[in-house]
């Protein structure tokens, strides 16, 4: 994902505007997280929770493919 979606880009997570700085899939589950920044704090958010502010970022089809793979679409 990191190679196909240029970071940073804006997204909304639970209604809050964040800056997506990168991605993280390291962990015991196959969940893909985004490394987000808001108000100088870093958070992890599941990429499936994103909403777009205006047009989606370049490479959004990779998130759509992930959702399809995970059975979410």
PQR file with spaces between the fields and no chain letter, atoms N, CA, C, O and H, PARSE charges and radii, in Angstrom:
ATOM       1  N    UNK     1       0.832   -1.182    0.000 -0.4000 1.5000
ATOM       2  CA   UNK     1       0.000    0.000    0.000 -0.0000 2.0000
ATOM       3  C    UNK     1       0.880    1.250    0.000  0.5500 1.7000
ATOM       4  O    UNK     1       0.614    2.207   -0.727 -0.5500 1.4000
ATOM       5  N    UNK     2       1.905    1.231    0.804 -0.4000 1.5000
ATOM       6  CA   UNK     2       2.796    2.389    0.938 -0.0000 2.0000
ATOM       7  C    UNK     2       3.385    2.804   -0.410  0.5500 1.7000
ATOM       8  O    UNK     2       3.567    3.995   -0.664 -0.5500 1.4000
ATOM       9  H    UNK     2       2.120    0.453    1.394  0.4000 1.0000
ATOM      10  N    UNK     3       3.682    1.841   -1.269 -0.4000 1.5000
ATOM      11  CA   UNK     3       4.281    2.147   -2.571 -0.0000 2.0000
ATOM      12  C    UNK     3       3.270    2.674   -3.577  0.5500 1.7000
ATOM      13  O    UNK     3       3.660    3.264   -4.585 -0.5500 1.4000
ATOM      14  H    UNK     3       3.535    0.873   -1.063  0.4000 1.0000
ATOM      15  N    UNK     4       1.986    2.476   -3.328 -0.4000 1.5000
ATOM      16  CA   UNK     4       0.961    2.819   -4.307 -0.0000 2.0000
ATOM      17  C    UNK     4       0.074    3.994   -3.925  0.5500 1.7000
ATOM      18  O    UNK     4      -0.724    4.462   -4.738 -0.5500 1.4000
ATOM      19  H    UNK     4       1.669    1.997   -2.509  0.4000 1.0000
ATOM      20  N    UNK     5       0.206    4.469   -2.708 -0.4000 1.5000
ATOM      21  CA   UNK     5      -0.569    5.638   -2.264 -0.0000 2.0000
ATOM      22  C    UNK     5       0.401    6.662   -1.691  0.5500 1.7000
ATOM      23  O    UNK     5       0.885    6.498   -0.571 -0.5500 1.4000
ATOM      24  H    UNK     5       0.853    4.089   -2.047  0.4000 1.0000
ATOM      25  N    UNK     6       0.686    7.709   -2.444 -0.4000 1.5000
ATOM      26  CA   UNK     6       1.629    8.717   -1.958 -0.0000 2.0000
ATOM      27  C    UNK     6       1.121    9.397   -0.679  0.5500 1.7000
ATOM      28  O    UNK     6       0.013    9.931   -0.640 -0.5500 1.4000
ATOM      29  H    UNK     6       0.293    7.842   -3.354  0.4000 1.0000
ATOM      30  N    UNK     7       1.936    9.363    0.334 -0.4000 1.5000
ATOM      31  CA   UNK     7       1.597    9.989    1.612 -0.0000 2.0000
ATOM      32  C    UNK     7       2.429   11.262    1.768  0.5500 1.7000
ATOM      33  O    UNK     7       3.531   11.335    1.224 -0.5500 1.4000
ATOM      34  H    UNK     7       2.836    8.929    0.302  0.4000 1.0000
ATOM      35  N    UNK     8       1.948   12.234    2.471 -0.4000 1.5000
ATOM      36  CA   UNK     8       0.696   12.269    3.222 -0.0000 2.0000
ATOM      37  C    UNK     8      -0.483   12.647    2.343  0.5500 1.7000
ATOM      38  O    UNK     8      -0.326   13.227    1.268 -0.5500 1.4000
ATOM      39  H    UNK     8       1.053   12.174    2.912  0.4000 1.0000
ATOM      40  N    UNK     9      -1.678   12.299    2.835 -0.4000 1.5000
ATOM      41  CA   UNK     9      -2.922   12.725    2.196 -0.0000 2.0000
ATOM      42  C    UNK     9      -3.986   12.877    3.282  0.5500 1.7000
ATOM      43  O    UNK     9      -3.902   12.229    4.325 -0.5500 1.4000
ATOM      44  H    UNK     9      -1.805   11.829    3.708  0.4000 1.0000
ATOM      45  N    UNK    10      -4.995   13.737    3.042 -0.4000 1.5000
ATOM      46  CA   UNK    10      -6.035   13.940    4.054 -0.0000 2.0000
ATOM      47  C    UNK    10      -7.120   12.874    3.969  0.5500 1.7000
ATOM      48  O    UNK    10      -7.422   12.352    2.896 -0.5500 1.4000
ATOM      49  H    UNK    10      -5.063   14.264    2.195  0.4000 1.0000
ATOM      50  N    UNK    11      -7.690   12.568    5.113 -0.4000 1.5000
ATOM      51  CA   UNK    11      -8.832   11.651    5.195 -0.0000 2.0000
ATOM      52  C    UNK    11      -9.624   12.008    6.438  0.5500 1.7000
ATOM      53  O    UNK    11      -9.142   12.722    7.318 -0.5500 1.4000
ATOM      54  H    UNK    11      -7.444   12.992    5.985  0.4000 1.0000
ATOM      55  N    UNK    12     -10.824   11.510    6.494 -0.4000 1.5000
ATOM      56  CA   UNK    12     -11.633   11.663    7.704 -0.0000 2.0000
ATOM      57  C    UNK    12     -11.759   10.292    8.358  0.5500 1.7000
ATOM      58  O    UNK    12     -12.029    9.290    7.696 -0.5500 1.4000
ATOM      59  H    UNK    12     -11.215   10.930    5.779  0.4000 1.0000
ATOM      60  N    UNK    13     -11.560   10.274    9.663 -0.4000 1.5000
ATOM      61  CA   UNK    13     -11.726    9.069   10.468 -0.0000 2.0000
ATOM      62  C    UNK    13     -12.678    9.443   11.589  0.5500 1.7000
ATOM      63  O    UNK    13     -12.396   10.359   12.362 -0.5500 1.4000
ATOM      64  H    UNK    13     -11.341   11.089   10.201  0.4000 1.0000
ATOM      65  N    UNK    14     -13.789    8.753   11.685 -0.4000 1.5000
ATOM      66  CA   UNK    14     -14.886    9.059   12.617 -0.0000 2.0000
ATOM      67  C    UNK    14     -15.188   10.559   12.639  0.5500 1.7000
ATOM      68  O    UNK    14     -15.361   11.156   13.701 -0.5500 1.4000
ATOM      69  H    UNK    14     -14.018    8.009   11.057  0.4000 1.0000
ATOM      70  N    UNK    15     -15.248   11.150   11.455 -0.4000 1.5000
ATOM      71  CA   UNK    15     -15.618   12.547   11.314 -0.0000 2.0000
ATOM      72  C    UNK    15     -14.511   13.553   11.521  0.5500 1.7000
ATOM      73  O    UNK    15     -14.716   14.742   11.275 -0.5500 1.4000
ATOM      74  H    UNK    15     -15.108   10.666   10.591  0.4000 1.0000
ATOM      75  N    UNK    16     -13.348   13.123   11.963 -0.4000 1.5000
ATOM      76  CA   UNK    16     -12.233   14.028   12.227 -0.0000 2.0000
ATOM      77  C    UNK    16     -11.251   14.023   11.062  0.5500 1.7000
ATOM      78  O    UNK    16     -10.895   12.964   10.546 -0.5500 1.4000
ATOM      79  H    UNK    16     -13.181   12.158   12.163  0.4000 1.0000
ATOM      80  N    UNK    17     -10.819   15.205   10.654 -0.4000 1.5000
ATOM      81  CA   UNK    17      -9.841   15.318    9.581 -0.0000 2.0000
ATOM      82  C    UNK    17      -8.462   14.956   10.117  0.5500 1.7000
ATOM      83  O    UNK    17      -8.011   15.511   11.119 -0.5500 1.4000
ATOM      84  H    UNK    17     -11.109   16.065   11.073  0.4000 1.0000
ATOM      85  N    UNK    18      -7.794   14.021    9.442 -0.4000 1.5000
ATOM      86  CA   UNK    18      -6.447   13.584    9.817 -0.0000 2.0000
ATOM      87  C    UNK    18      -5.545   13.641    8.590  0.5500 1.7000
ATOM      88  O    UNK    18      -6.017   13.742    7.458 -0.5500 1.4000
ATOM      89  H    UNK    18      -8.159   13.570    8.628  0.4000 1.0000
ATOM      90  N    UNK    19      -4.254   13.575    8.832 -0.4000 1.5000
ATOM      91  CA   UNK    19      -3.276   13.459    7.758 -0.0000 2.0000
ATOM      92  C    UNK    19      -2.707   12.049    7.819  0.5500 1.7000
ATOM      93  O    UNK    19      -2.125   11.653    8.829 -0.5500 1.4000
ATOM      94  H    UNK    19      -3.870   13.493    9.752  0.4000 1.0000
ATOM      95  N    UNK    20      -2.873   11.298    6.747 -0.4000 1.5000
ATOM      96  CA   UNK    20      -2.351    9.929    6.693 -0.0000 2.0000
ATOM      97  C    UNK    20      -0.886   10.004    6.309  0.5500 1.7000
ATOM      98  O    UNK    20      -0.536   10.500    5.238 -0.5500 1.4000
ATOM      99  H    UNK    20      -3.346   11.619    5.927  0.4000 1.0000
ATOM     100  N    UNK    21      -0.028    9.500    7.200 -0.4000 1.5000
ATOM     101  CA   UNK    21       1.416    9.579    7.016 -0.0000 2.0000
ATOM     102  C    UNK    21       2.022    8.296    6.457  0.5500 1.7000
ATOM     103  O    UNK    21       3.123    8.322    5.906 -0.5500 1.4000
ATOM     104  H    UNK    21      -0.313    9.097    8.070  0.4000 1.0000
ATOM     105  N    UNK    22       1.317    7.177    6.595 -0.4000 1.5000
ATOM     106  CA   UNK    22       1.847    5.898    6.132 -0.0000 2.0000
ATOM     107  C    UNK    22       0.916    4.772    6.542  0.5500 1.7000
ATOM     108  O    UNK    22      -0.208    5.006    6.984 -0.5500 1.4000
ATOM     109  H    UNK    22       0.424    7.157    7.043  0.4000 1.0000
ATOM     110  N    UNK    23       1.401    3.544    6.389 -0.4000 1.5000
ATOM     111  CA   UNK    23       0.589    2.363    6.663 -0.0000 2.0000
ATOM     112  C    UNK    23       1.365    1.381    7.516  0.5500 1.7000
ATOM     113  O    UNK    23       2.596    1.373    7.516 -0.5500 1.4000
ATOM     114  H    UNK    23       2.314    3.354    6.030  0.4000 1.0000
ATOM     115  N    UNK    24       0.626    0.546    8.250 -0.4000 1.5000
ATOM     116  CA   UNK    24       1.236   -0.450    9.126 -0.0000 2.0000
ATOM     117  C    UNK    24       0.369   -1.700    9.119  0.5500 1.7000
ATOM     118  O    UNK    24      -0.817   -1.636    9.442 -0.5500 1.4000
ATOM     119  H    UNK    24      -0.374    0.552    8.250  0.4000 1.0000
ATOM     120  N    UNK    25       0.943   -2.818    8.760 -0.4000 1.5000
ATOM     121  CA   UNK    25       0.203   -4.080    8.789 -0.0000 2.0000
ATOM     122  C    UNK    25       0.869   -5.088    9.711  0.5500 1.7000
ATOM     123  O    UNK    25       0.516   -6.267    9.698 -0.5500 1.4000
ATOM     124  H    UNK    25       1.907   -2.871    8.498  0.4000 1.0000
ATOM     125  N    UNK    26       1.817   -4.643   10.501 -0.4000 1.5000
ATOM     126  CA   UNK    26       2.504   -5.549   11.424 -0.0000 2.0000
ATOM     127  C    UNK    26       1.620   -5.822   12.621  0.5500 1.7000
ATOM     128  O    UNK    26       1.181   -4.899   13.307 -0.5500 1.4000
ATOM     129  H    UNK    26       2.104   -3.685   10.512  0.4000 1.0000
ATOM     130  N    UNK    27       1.366   -7.060   12.861 -0.4000 1.5000
ATOM     131  CA   UNK    27       0.536   -7.429   13.994 -0.0000 2.0000
ATOM     132  C    UNK    27       0.009   -8.832   13.827  0.5500 1.7000
ATOM     133  O    UNK    27       0.250   -9.474   12.805 -0.5500 1.4000
ATOM     134  H    UNK    27       1.722   -7.810   12.303  0.4000 1.0000
ATOM     135  N    UNK    28      -0.712   -9.315   14.829 -0.4000 1.5000
ATOM     136  CA   UNK    28      -1.203  -10.693   14.799 -0.0000 2.0000
ATOM     137  C    UNK    28      -2.411  -10.898   13.891  0.5500 1.7000
ATOM     138  O    UNK    28      -2.808  -12.039   13.652 -0.5500 1.4000
ATOM     139  H    UNK    28      -0.908   -8.794   15.659  0.4000 1.0000
ATOM     140  N    UNK    29      -3.008   -9.815   13.377 -0.4000 1.5000
ATOM     141  CA   UNK    29      -4.180   -9.945   12.514 -0.0000 2.0000
ATOM     142  C    UNK    29      -3.872   -9.336   11.147  0.5500 1.7000
ATOM     143  O    UNK    29      -2.936   -8.547   11.016 -0.5500 1.4000
ATOM     144  H    UNK    29      -2.686   -8.889   13.571  0.4000 1.0000
ATOM     145  N    UNK    30      -4.650   -9.697   10.134 -0.4000 1.5000
ATOM     146  CA   UNK    30      -4.401   -9.151    8.791 -0.0000 2.0000
ATOM     147  C    UNK    30      -5.045   -7.783    8.566  0.5500 1.7000
ATOM     148  O    UNK    30      -5.376   -7.433    7.434 -0.5500 1.4000
ATOM     149  H    UNK    30      -5.410  -10.339   10.240  0.4000 1.0000
ATOM     150  N    UNK    31      -5.222   -7.012    9.634 -0.4000 1.5000
ATOM     151  CA   UNK    31      -5.851   -5.694    9.524 -0.0000 2.0000
ATOM     152  C    UNK    31      -4.805   -4.674    9.083  0.5500 1.7000
ATOM     153  O    UNK    31      -3.690   -4.642    9.604 -0.5500 1.4000
ATOM     154  H    UNK    31      -4.953   -7.296   10.554  0.4000 1.0000
ATOM     155  N    UNK    32      -5.183   -3.850    8.121 -0.4000 1.5000
ATOM     156  CA   UNK    32      -4.294   -2.809    7.629 -0.0000 2.0000
ATOM     157  C    UNK    32      -4.625   -1.495    8.325  0.5500 1.7000
ATOM     158  O    UNK    32      -5.757   -1.016    8.263 -0.5500 1.4000
ATOM     159  H    UNK    32      -6.089   -3.877    7.698  0.4000 1.0000
ATOM     160  N    UNK    33      -3.646   -0.930    8.974 -0.4000 1.5000
ATOM     161  CA   UNK    33      -3.808    0.333    9.678 -0.0000 2.0000
ATOM     162  C    UNK    33      -3.099    1.447    8.932  0.5500 1.7000
ATOM     163  O    UNK    33      -2.134    1.218    8.203 -0.5500 1.4000
ATOM     164  H    UNK    33      -2.726   -1.319    9.024  0.4000 1.0000
ATOM     165  N    UNK    34      -3.601    2.660    9.130 -0.4000 1.5000
ATOM     166  CA   UNK    34      -2.943    3.852    8.630 -0.0000 2.0000
ATOM     167  C    UNK    34      -2.357    4.589    9.829  0.5500 1.7000
ATOM     168  O    UNK    34      -2.964    4.640   10.898 -0.5500 1.4000
ATOM     169  H    UNK    34      -4.385    2.846    9.722  0.4000 1.0000
ATOM     170  N    UNK    35      -1.187    5.148    9.639 -0.4000 1.5000
ATOM     171  CA   UNK    35      -0.571    5.989   10.651 -0.0000 2.0000
ATOM     172  C    UNK    35      -1.058    7.404   10.368  0.5500 1.7000
ATOM     173  O    UNK    35      -0.732    7.984    9.332 -0.5500 1.4000
ATOM     174  H    UNK    35      -0.694    5.106    8.770  0.4000 1.0000
ATOM     175  N    UNK    36      -1.834    7.954   11.287 -0.4000 1.5000
ATOM     176  CA   UNK    36      -2.475    9.250   11.085 -0.0000 2.0000
ATOM     177  C    UNK    36      -1.936   10.260   12.089  0.5500 1.7000
ATOM     178  O    UNK    36      -1.482    9.913   13.180 -0.5500 1.4000
ATOM     179  H    UNK    36      -2.099    7.483   12.128  0.4000 1.0000
ATOM     180  N    UNK    37      -2.003   11.510   11.684 -0.4000 1.5000
ATOM     181  CA   UNK    37      -1.608   12.596   12.578 -0.0000 2.0000
ATOM     182  C    UNK    37      -2.760   13.597   12.644  0.5500 1.7000
ATOM     183  O    UNK    37      -3.360   13.959   11.632 -0.5500 1.4000
ATOM     184  H    UNK    37      -2.372   11.792   10.799  0.4000 1.0000
ATOM     185  N    UNK    38      -3.042   14.026   13.862 -0.4000 1.5000
ATOM     186  CA   UNK    38      -4.044   15.068   14.102 -0.0000 2.0000
ATOM     187  C    UNK    38      -3.615   15.839   15.332  0.5500 1.7000
ATOM     188  O    UNK    38      -3.355   15.255   16.384 -0.5500 1.4000
ATOM     189  H    UNK    38      -2.554   13.731   14.684  0.4000 1.0000
ATOM     190  N    UNK    39      -3.543   17.141   15.198 -0.4000 1.5000
ATOM     191  CA   UNK    39      -3.127   17.999   16.324 -0.0000 2.0000
ATOM     192  C    UNK    39      -1.805   17.542   16.939  0.5500 1.7000
ATOM     193  O    UNK    39      -1.671   17.472   18.160 -0.5500 1.4000
ATOM     194  H    UNK    39      -3.754   17.615   14.343  0.4000 1.0000
ATOM     195  N    UNK    40      -0.848   17.238   16.093 -0.4000 1.5000
ATOM     196  CA   UNK    40       0.512   16.836   16.494 -0.0000 2.0000
ATOM     197  C    UNK    40       0.569   15.517   17.267  0.5500 1.7000
ATOM     198  O    UNK    40       1.581   15.225   17.904 -0.5500 1.4000
ATOM     199  H    UNK    40      -0.958   17.295   15.101  0.4000 1.0000
ATOM     200  N    UNK    41      -0.486   14.725   17.223 -0.4000 1.5000
ATOM     201  CA   UNK    41      -0.493   13.406   17.858 -0.0000 2.0000
ATOM     202  C    UNK    41      -0.661   12.351   16.778  0.5500 1.7000
ATOM     203  O    UNK    41      -1.352   12.570   15.783 -0.5500 1.4000
ATOM     204  H    UNK    41      -1.308   14.962   16.705  0.4000 1.0000
ATOM     205  N    UNK    42      -0.023   11.201   16.983 -0.4000 1.5000
ATOM     206  CA   UNK    42      -0.130   10.091   16.030 -0.0000 2.0000
ATOM     207  C    UNK    42      -1.140    9.076   16.531  0.5500 1.7000
ATOM     208  O    UNK    42      -1.247    8.808   17.728 -0.5500 1.4000
ATOM     209  H    UNK    42       0.538   11.023   17.792  0.4000 1.0000
ATOM     210  N    UNK    43      -1.888    8.511   15.569 -0.4000 1.5000
ATOM     211  CA   UNK    43      -2.899    7.499   15.857 -0.0000 2.0000
ATOM     212  C    UNK    43      -2.822    6.415   14.790  0.5500 1.7000
ATOM     213  O    UNK    43      -2.333    6.651   13.685 -0.5500 1.4000
ATOM     214  H    UNK    43      -1.802    8.728   14.597  0.4000 1.0000
ATOM     215  N    UNK    44      -3.304    5.237   15.126 -0.4000 1.5000
ATOM     216  CA   UNK    44      -3.517    4.187   14.137 -0.0000 2.0000
ATOM     217  C    UNK    44      -5.009    4.086   13.885  0.5500 1.7000
ATOM     218  O    UNK    44      -5.804    4.091   14.825 -0.5500 1.4000
ATOM     219  H    UNK    44      -3.701    5.045   16.024  0.4000 1.0000
ATOM     220  N    UNK    45      -5.391    3.996   12.621 -0.4000 1.5000
ATOM     221  CA   UNK    45      -6.796    3.849   12.251 -0.0000 2.0000
ATOM     222  C    UNK    45      -6.895    2.798   11.159  0.5500 1.7000
ATOM     223  O    UNK    45      -6.045    2.738   10.271 -0.5500 1.4000
ATOM     224  H    UNK    45      -4.745    3.992   11.857  0.4000 1.0000
ATOM     225  N    UNK    46      -7.928    1.973   11.220 -0.4000 1.5000
ATOM     226  CA   UNK    46      -8.136    0.986   10.156 -0.0000 2.0000
ATOM     227  C    UNK    46      -8.459    1.730    8.861  0.5500 1.7000
ATOM     228  O    UNK    46      -9.266    2.659    8.861 -0.5500 1.4000
ATOM     229  H    UNK    46      -8.619    2.022   11.941  0.4000 1.0000
ATOM     230  N    UNK    47      -7.835    1.326    7.771 -0.4000 1.5000
ATOM     231  CA   UNK    47      -8.067    2.023    6.503 -0.0000 2.0000
ATOM     232  C    UNK    47      -9.504    1.878    6.024  0.5500 1.7000
ATOM     233  O    UNK    47      -9.951    2.660    5.185 -0.5500 1.4000
ATOM     234  H    UNK    47      -7.180    0.571    7.771  0.4000 1.0000
ATOM     235  N    UNK    48     -10.226    0.911    6.531 -0.4000 1.5000
ATOM     236  CA   UNK    48     -11.620    0.724    6.120 -0.0000 2.0000
ATOM     237  C    UNK    48     -12.534    1.787    6.707  0.5500 1.7000
ATOM     238  O    UNK    48     -13.691    1.886    6.298 -0.5500 1.4000
ATOM     239  H    UNK    48      -9.863    0.276    7.213  0.4000 1.0000
ATOM     240  N    UNK    49     -12.053    2.582    7.651 -0.4000 1.5000
ATOM     241  CA   UNK    49     -12.875    3.610    8.287 -0.0000 2.0000
ATOM     242  C    UNK    49     -12.749    4.967    7.611  0.5500 1.7000
ATOM     243  O    UNK    49     -13.397    5.921    8.041 -0.5500 1.4000
ATOM     244  H    UNK    49     -11.113    2.501    7.984  0.4000 1.0000
ATOM     245  N    UNK    50     -11.942    5.082    6.576 -0.4000 1.5000
ATOM     246  CA   UNK    50     -11.709    6.374    5.934 -0.0000 2.0000
ATOM     247  C    UNK    50     -12.934    6.895    5.198  0.5500 1.7000
ATOM     248  O    UNK    50     -13.697    6.136    4.600 -0.5500 1.4000
ATOM     249  H    UNK    50     -11.416    4.307    6.227  0.4000 1.0000
ATOM     250  N    UNK    51     -13.095    8.191    5.259 -0.4000 1.5000
ATOM     251  CA   UNK    51     -14.011    8.940    4.401 -0.0000 2.0000
ATOM     252  C    UNK    51     -13.146   10.032    3.771  0.5500 1.7000
ATOM     253  O    UNK    51     -12.148   10.454    4.356 -0.5500 1.4000
ATOM     254  H    UNK    51     -12.475    8.808    5.744  0.4000 1.0000
ATOM     255  N    UNK    52     -13.529   10.480    2.589 -0.4000 1.5000
ATOM     256  CA   UNK    52     -12.674   11.417    1.861 -0.0000 2.0000
ATOM     257  C    UNK    52     -13.197   12.832    1.937  0.5500 1.7000
ATOM     258  O    UNK    52     -14.402   13.074    1.862 -0.5500 1.4000
ATOM     259  H    UNK    52     -14.339   10.137    2.114  0.4000 1.0000
ATOM     260  N    UNK    53     -12.289   13.750    2.085 -0.4000 1.5000
ATOM     261  CA   UNK    53     -12.567   15.184    2.050 -0.0000 2.0000
ATOM     262  C    UNK    53     -12.368   15.606    0.604  0.5500 1.7000
ATOM     263  O    UNK    53     -11.235   15.824    0.173 -0.5500 1.4000
ATOM     264  H    UNK    53     -11.310   13.554    2.146  0.4000 1.0000
ATOM     265  N    UNK    54     -13.444   15.724   -0.145 -0.4000 1.5000
ATOM     266  CA   UNK    54     -13.315   16.022   -1.568 -0.0000 2.0000
ATOM     267  C    UNK    54     -12.986   14.750   -2.337  0.5500 1.7000
ATOM     268  O    UNK    54     -13.504   13.676   -2.032 -0.5500 1.4000
ATOM     269  H    UNK    54     -14.364   15.547    0.205  0.4000 1.0000
ATOM     270  N    UNK    55     -12.130   14.882   -3.328 -0.4000 1.5000
ATOM     271  CA   UNK    55     -11.745   13.733   -4.152 -0.0000 2.0000
ATOM     272  C    UNK    55     -10.848   12.782   -3.378  0.5500 1.7000
ATOM     273  O    UNK    55     -10.008   13.228   -2.597 -0.5500 1.4000
ATOM     274  H    UNK    55     -11.710   15.755   -3.576  0.4000 1.0000
ATOM     275  N    UNK    56     -11.011   11.471   -3.581 -0.4000 1.5000
ATOM     276  CA   UNK    56     -10.122   10.512   -2.921 -0.0000 2.0000
ATOM     277  C    UNK    56      -8.687   10.670   -3.421  0.5500 1.7000
ATOM     278  O    UNK    56      -8.474   11.167   -4.527 -0.5500 1.4000
ATOM     279  H    UNK    56     -11.694   11.108   -4.216  0.4000 1.0000
ATOM     280  N    UNK    57      -7.708   10.258   -2.630 -0.4000 1.5000
ATOM     281  CA   UNK    57      -6.312   10.401   -3.035 -0.0000 2.0000
ATOM     282  C    UNK    57      -5.935    9.424   -4.147  0.5500 1.7000
ATOM     283  O    UNK    57      -6.632    8.441   -4.401 -0.5500 1.4000
ATOM     284  H    UNK    57      -7.881    9.855   -1.731  0.4000 1.0000
ATOM     285  N    UNK    58      -4.829    9.716   -4.792 -0.4000 1.5000
ATOM     286  CA   UNK    58      -4.287    8.824   -5.812 -0.0000 2.0000
ATOM     287  C    UNK    58      -4.008    7.466   -5.167  0.5500 1.7000
ATOM     288  O    UNK    58      -3.432    7.393   -4.082 -0.5500 1.4000
ATOM     289  H    UNK    58      -4.262   10.514   -4.586  0.4000 1.0000
ATOM     290  N    UNK    59      -4.415    6.409   -5.833 -0.4000 1.5000
ATOM     291  CA   UNK    59      -4.167    5.058   -5.338 -0.0000 2.0000
ATOM     292  C    UNK    59      -5.277    4.494   -4.472  0.5500 1.7000
ATOM     293  O    UNK    59      -5.127    3.414   -3.901 -0.5500 1.4000
ATOM     294  H    UNK    59      -4.883    6.469   -6.714  0.4000 1.0000
ATOM     295  N    UNK    60      -6.402    5.216   -4.362 -0.4000 1.5000
ATOM     296  CA   UNK    60      -7.493    4.756   -3.502 -0.0000 2.0000
ATOM     297  C    UNK    60      -8.003    3.372   -3.911  0.5500 1.7000
ATOM     298  O    UNK    60      -8.599    2.663   -3.100 -0.5500 1.4000
ATOM     299  H    UNK    60      -6.523    6.094   -4.825  0.4000 1.0000
ATOM     300  N    UNK    61      -7.768    2.993   -5.158 -0.4000 1.5000
ATOM     301  CA   UNK    61      -8.206    1.657   -5.596 -0.0000 2.0000
ATOM     302  C    UNK    61      -7.529    0.540   -4.791  0.5500 1.7000
ATOM     303  O    UNK    61      -8.053   -0.572   -4.718 -0.5500 1.4000
ATOM     304  H    UNK    61      -7.283    3.568   -5.817  0.4000 1.0000
ATOM     305  N    UNK    62      -6.376    0.827   -4.190 -0.4000 1.5000
ATOM     306  CA   UNK    62      -5.710   -0.174   -3.357 -0.0000 2.0000
ATOM     307  C    UNK    62      -6.471   -0.389   -2.051  0.5500 1.7000
ATOM     308  O    UNK    62      -6.529   -1.512   -1.550 -0.5500 1.4000
ATOM     309  H    UNK    62      -5.951    1.730   -4.248  0.4000 1.0000
ATOM     310  N    UNK    63      -7.047    0.660   -1.502 -0.4000 1.5000
ATOM     311  CA   UNK    63      -7.889    0.505   -0.312 -0.0000 2.0000
ATOM     312  C    UNK    63      -9.168   -0.233   -0.683  0.5500 1.7000
ATOM     313  O    UNK    63      -9.634   -1.085    0.073 -0.5500 1.4000
ATOM     314  H    UNK    63      -6.999    1.572   -1.908  0.4000 1.0000
ATOM     315  N    UNK    64      -9.741    0.088   -1.847 -0.4000 1.5000
ATOM     316  CA   UNK    64     -10.935   -0.619   -2.311 -0.0000 2.0000
ATOM     317  C    UNK    64     -10.643   -2.110   -2.500  0.5500 1.7000
ATOM     318  O    UNK    64     -11.468   -2.955   -2.152 -0.5500 1.4000
ATOM     319  H    UNK    64      -9.362    0.781   -2.461  0.4000 1.0000
ATOM     320  N    UNK    65      -9.476   -2.430   -3.049 -0.4000 1.5000
ATOM     321  CA   UNK    65      -9.087   -3.835   -3.239 -0.0000 2.0000
ATOM     322  C    UNK    65      -8.904   -4.530   -1.889  0.5500 1.7000
ATOM     323  O    UNK    65      -9.294   -5.686   -1.727 -0.5500 1.4000
ATOM     324  H    UNK    65      -8.806   -1.744   -3.332  0.4000 1.0000
ATOM     325  N    UNK    66      -8.316   -3.830   -0.928 -0.4000 1.5000
ATOM     326  CA   UNK    66      -8.158   -4.390    0.410 -0.0000 2.0000
ATOM     327  C    UNK    66      -9.522   -4.694    1.038  0.5500 1.7000
ATOM     328  O    UNK    66      -9.713   -5.751    1.637 -0.5500 1.4000
ATOM     329  H    UNK    66      -7.999   -2.891   -1.060  0.4000 1.0000
ATOM     330  N    UNK    67     -10.464   -3.761    0.896 -0.4000 1.5000
ATOM     331  CA   UNK    67     -11.810   -3.972    1.428 -0.0000 2.0000
ATOM     332  C    UNK    67     -12.464   -5.197    0.783  0.5500 1.7000
ATOM     333  O    UNK    67     -13.099   -5.998    1.470 -0.5500 1.4000
ATOM     334  H    UNK    67     -10.309   -2.901    0.408  0.4000 1.0000
ATOM     335  N    UNK    68     -12.309   -5.338   -0.529 -0.4000 1.5000
ATOM     336  CA   UNK    68     -12.866   -6.503   -1.230 -0.0000 2.0000
ATOM     337  C    UNK    68     -12.218   -7.787   -0.732  0.5500 1.7000
ATOM     338  O    UNK    68     -12.909   -8.778   -0.498 -0.5500 1.4000
ATOM     339  H    UNK    68     -11.794   -4.688   -1.087  0.4000 1.0000
ATOM     340  N    UNK    69     -10.893   -7.780   -0.568 -0.4000 1.5000
ATOM     341  CA   UNK    69     -10.163   -8.948   -0.086 -0.0000 2.0000
ATOM     342  C    UNK    69     -10.625   -9.322    1.323  0.5500 1.7000
ATOM     343  O    UNK    69     -10.744  -10.502    1.652 -0.5500 1.4000
ATOM     344  H    UNK    69     -10.331   -6.975   -0.758  0.4000 1.0000
ATOM     345  N    UNK    70     -10.885   -8.301    2.155 -0.4000 1.5000
ATOM     346  CA   UNK    70     -11.292   -8.543    3.540 -0.0000 2.0000
ATOM     347  C    UNK    70     -12.784   -8.858    3.655  0.5500 1.7000
ATOM     348  O    UNK    70     -13.287   -9.089    4.755 -0.5500 1.4000
ATOM     349  H    UNK    70     -10.789   -7.342    1.887  0.4000 1.0000
ATOM     350  N    UNK    71     -13.502   -8.868    2.505 -0.4000 1.5000
ATOM     351  CA   UNK    71     -14.928   -9.170    2.511 -0.0000 2.0000
ATOM     352  C    UNK    71     -15.789   -8.024    2.995  0.5500 1.7000
ATOM     353  O    UNK    71     -16.871   -8.248    3.537 -0.5500 1.4000
ATOM     354  H    UNK    71     -13.093   -8.680    1.612  0.4000 1.0000
ATOM     355  N    UNK    72     -15.328   -6.808    2.811 -0.4000 1.5000
ATOM     356  CA   UNK    72     -16.057   -5.639    3.296 -0.0000 2.0000
ATOM     357  C    UNK    72     -16.800   -4.895    2.192  0.5500 1.7000
ATOM     358  O    UNK    72     -17.434   -3.873    2.458 -0.5500 1.4000
ATOM     359  H    UNK    72     -14.448   -6.625    2.371  0.4000 1.0000
ATOM     360  N    UNK    73     -16.733   -5.382    0.974 -0.4000 1.5000
ATOM     361  CA   UNK    73     -17.464   -4.755   -0.133 -0.0000 2.0000
ATOM     362  C    UNK    73     -18.159   -5.800   -0.950  0.5500 1.7000
ATOM     363  O    UNK    73     -18.829   -5.474   -1.930 -0.5500 1.4000
ATOM     364  H    UNK    73     -16.218   -6.212    0.758  0.4000 1.0000
